[in-house]
Amino acid sequence: MSLIDSISGIVFIKQPTRLVVDIGGIRFQVNISISCYESLPEEGKQIEILTFLHVKDDILDLYGFKDLSERSVSYTHLTLPTN
């Protein structure tokens, strides 16, 4: 489905639509939903989160999900053709 299936590391920044995960000193910004945000641990805690790397033209966006169901629905939405 995606080049980056999941990531695990330390929650560095936690905001309602944005998560930053520190993985050995490299920080990944992940776009998240409000429901995903509500399920996250506190900053400084260990996390593993499912992801989808959306590649379009010159944009690389990493999206994070609380479970497979949320990722599946978002994957369908993100990969629909646009006119």
C-alpha positions in Angstrom: 0.0 0.0 0.0 2.7 2.5 1.0 6.5 2.7 1.1 6.3 3.6 4.9 3.8 1.2 6.5 4.3 2.4 10.1 6.8 4.3 12.2 7.8 3.9 15.9 9.6 6.4 18.1 9.0 9.0 20.7 6.2 11.6 20.5 8.0 14.9 20.2 5.1 17.2 19.3 1.4 16.3 19.6 -1.2 18.7 18.1 -4.8 18.1 16.9 -3.8 17.6 13.2 -0.1 17.2 13.4 2.3 14.8 15.1 6.1 14.9 15.1 7.8 11.5 15.9 11.5 11.4 16.9 13.2 8.3 15.5 16.8 8.3 16.6 17.3 12.0 16.2 15.4 12.2 12.9 11.9 13.8 13.3 9.0 12.9 11.0 6.0 15.2 10.6 2.8 13.2 10.3 -0.6 14.6 9.4 -3.3 13.0 11.7 -7.0 13.1 12.3 -8.6 14.4 15.5 -9.6 10.8 16.4 -6.0 9.7 15.9 -4.8 12.6 18.1 -7.2 11.6 20.9 -5.7 8.1 21.0 -2.0 9.2 21.1 0.1 9.0 24.3 1.7 12.1 25.9 4.7 13.8 24.5 7.9 12.0 25.4 6.2 8.6 25.3 6.9 5.7 22.9 4.5 5.3 19.9 3.9 3.1 16.9 1.6 4.6 14.3 0.3 3.2 11.0 1.2 5.5 8.1 0.6 6.2 4.4 3.1 8.2 2.3 1.1 10.2 -0.2 3.3 11.0 -3.3 1.8 13.5 -5.8 3.8 15.7 -8.2 6.4 17.4 -6.0 4.7 16.7 -2.7 5.4 14.0 -0.1 2.9 13.9 2.7 3.0 11.4 5.5 -0.3 10.6 7.1 -0.8 8.7 10.4 -3.7 6.5 11.5 -4.9 5.0 14.8 -5.9 1.7 13.1 -6.3 -0.2 9.8 -9.9 0.9 9.3 -9.0 4.6 9.5 -6.1 4.1 7.1 -8.2 2.2 4.6 -10.9 4.9 4.4 -8.3 7.6 4.1 -6.3 5.7 1.5 -9.4 5.4 -0.7 -10.0 9.2 -0.3 -6.4 10.2 -1.0 -6.0 8.1 -4.1 -9.2 9.1 -5.9 -8.5 10.8 -9.2 -9.0 14.6 -9.2 -10.2 16.5 -12.2 
